[in-house]
Amino acid sequence: MARKSKATTGGTPATVALEQDGAAFTVHAYAHDPAAASYGGEAAEALGTAPERVFKTLVADVDGALTVAVVPVAGSLDLKALASAVGGKRAAMADPAAAERTTGYVLGGISPLGQRKRLRTVVDVSALTHTTVFVSAGKRGLEVELAPQDLVRLTGASTAPVARIQP
């Protein structure tokens, strides 16, 4: 994977964070359809890659603290498992406005990287079974491909089985 310059990537906070770190990554752009039923599903289809390799970034409220979960678009977030993974009791999806305000990104473009406020993050363990994974690069229609180990390191994440994979 090649490093991309700010001019190439559009300089989102996510790609700037990757550039500053020196991590290997590739940016993939596609035409976002505002009518798409699923941002993550749209990304997998547009990129021609398996949905198990494309991860969505979800913000949940775990016992009053915003927490990020990164799970494959082929599945859904298991809120009980997320709460357990961070030592919490109860988890619910965060208020969308709070998620946008805290991360600095809009829904459908929330990246686990380069967030305005670094939140506790859990990456689903399935990410580690792939050589590279795709996550939002910080805006709709822009994905970044990187090694899952770099994703975990750069976000300070823990890994746990927090996804329910759809059959």
ChimeraX attribute file (.defattr): number of C-alpha atoms within 10 A of each C-alpha:
attribute: neighborCount
match mode: 1-to-1
recipient: residues
	/A:1	12
	/A:2	10
	/A:3	16
	/A:4	18
	/A:5	12
	/A:6	13
	/A:7	7
	/A:8	10
	/A:9	21
	/A:10	16
	/A:11	16
	/A:12	18
	/A:13	20
	/A:14	23
	/A:15	29
	/A:16	19
	/A:17	16
	/A:18	23
	/A:19	18
	/A:20	8
	/A:21	11
	/A:22	10
	/A:23	18
	/A:24	15
	/A:25	21
	/A:26	18
	/A:27	21
	/A:28	17
	/A:29	17
	/A:30	13
	/A:31	11
	/A:32	15
	/A:33	12
	/A:34	10
	/A:35	7
	/A:36	11
	/A:37	9
	/A:38	13
	/A:39	20
	/A:40	26
	/A:41	19
	/A:42	19
	/A:43	29
	/A:44	21
	/A:45	12
	/A:46	15
	/A:47	16
	/A:48	9
	/A:49	13
	/A:50	14
	/A:51	20
	/A:52	19
	/A:53	23
	/A:54	27
	/A:55	28
	/A:56	28
	/A:57	25
	/A:58	22
	/A:59	27
	/A:60	23
	/A:61	20
	/A:62	23
	/A:63	14
	/A:64	12
	/A:65	13
	/A:66	22
	/A:67	23
	/A:68	28
	/A:69	28
	/A:70	28
	/A:71	29
	/A:72	30
	/A:73	26
	/A:74	20
	/A:75	17
	/A:76	16
	/A:77	23
	/A:78	17
	/A:79	20
	/A:80	15
	/A:81	19
	/A:82	29
	/A:83	20
	/A:84	15
	/A:85	16
	/A:86	15
	/A:87	11
	/A:88	15
	/A:89	13
	/A:90	15
	/A:91	21
	/A:92	17
	/A:93	16
	/A:94	19
	/A:95	12
	/A:96	14
	/A:97	10
	/A:98	13
	/A:99	22
	/A:100	18
	/A:101	13
	/A:102	16
	/A:103	23
	/A:104	18
	/A:105	23
	/A:106	16
	/A:107	19
	/A:108	17
	/A:109	22
	/A:110	26
	/A:111	31
	/A:112	31
	/A:113	26
	/A:114	22
	/A:115	20
	/A:116	13
	/A:117	10
	/A:118	16
	/A:119	19
	/A:120	16
	/A:121	23
	/A:122	25
	/A:123	29
	/A:124	23
	/A:125	17
	/A:126	18
	/A:127	26
	/A:128	16
	/A:129	11
	/A:130	12
	/A:131	12
	/A:132	19
	/A:133	25
	/A:134	30
	/A:135	30
	/A:136	28
	/A:137	31
	/A:138	28
	/A:139	20
	/A:140	23
	/A:141	21
	/A:142	22
	/A:143	29
	/A:144	23
	/A:145	21
	/A:146	21
	/A:147	18
	/A:148	22
	/A:149	15
	/A:150	16
	/A:151	24
	/A:152	21
	/A:153	10
	/A:154	16
	/A:155	19
	/A:156	16
	/A:157	20
	/A:158	16
	/A:159	18
	/A:160	18
	/A:161	17
	/A:162	26
	/A:163	23
	/A:164	16
	/A:165	15
	/A:166	8
	/A:167	5
